[in-house]
């Protein structure tokens, strides 16, 4: 089983916005977990922004605890750098113009991986616009 994870599902779990069981349910079955280096950036900023919104230091204990949890997730992901390969996929897929730039990068990255996988890739996201774009690209989107 192969799944592509965007930042929304990891952040929701790390920041206790969704039951941790939801991420565990989606995280544990796959043999291969994929993402973009973009997720690393989005998650780091998301954790620090959440801390700042709670008037906590971005390098304080609350943030550092969540960054350690984030690092554990990120270690289990195979991440693709945003590079000319991703730009070429975006250039070839005009439908990606109908979404936000970061969603286009994620979907293009999933499409990049699709070319190298024998199995179907499932995209895991909580973001409604990302879900729509990934669906248009032909991916099964989780959670259902």
TASULPE-V968338 format. One record per helix or strand of 2 or more residues. SS is the DSSP state (@ for helix, = for strand). FROM is the first residue (numbers start at 1). LEN is the number of residues. Records with the same first field share a line. If there is no record, write none. Layout:
# TASULPE-V968338
SS=FROM-LEN + FROM-LEN
This chain:
# TASULPE-V968338
==2-4 + 32-5 + 78-3 + 121-4 + 140-3
@=7-8 + 20-9 + 37-17 + 61-15 + 84-9 + 94-5 + 101-14 + 128-9
